[in-house]
Amino acid sequence: MASSLGNITFDCANPRELSHFWADVFGYPHAEWPDDLRAELLAGGLTEDDLESRGLAEDPEGKGPRLFFQRVPEGKTAKNRMHIDVNCAPGRRSTKEERDAEAQRLVALGATIMVNFSANWGPILDEHYVMQDPEGNEFCIQ
């Protein structure tokens, strides 16, 4: 039996804000604590800060990746050893215009463009944007 992907987890400073950014990237709803669950958790001894220490971006249809965000005390200090590639034209190769439009949409959400990459890899033209989310985590738009 093979394993399956659970969460892609981000260590971060502000889980709620970063989960909302990534929810907007993928078109997911913003995950919030339902009032009744919030009240139950607070009555059980958790604090508002405890509730703000975690965030989630989840596809309501269960088809896309589930992203989990947890507050950690230390900041990001080095380049990611793993990153997410975002397909702006699912199921096919994107056009330059589609990548440009998606990069600008994500900039408006708080991302930063690091590199607009274009180079031949043998007979294939490799084109993508290298970007950072609001907390500096690298990802690519392809």
Secondary structure, DSSP 8 states (H G I E B T S, - for coil): ------EEEEEES-HHHHHHHHHHHHT-------HHHHHHHHHTT--HHHHHTEEEE--TTS-S-EEEEEE-SS---S--SS-EEE-SSTTS---HHHHHHHHHHHHHHT-EEEEEEEEEETTEEEEEEEEE-TT--EEEE-
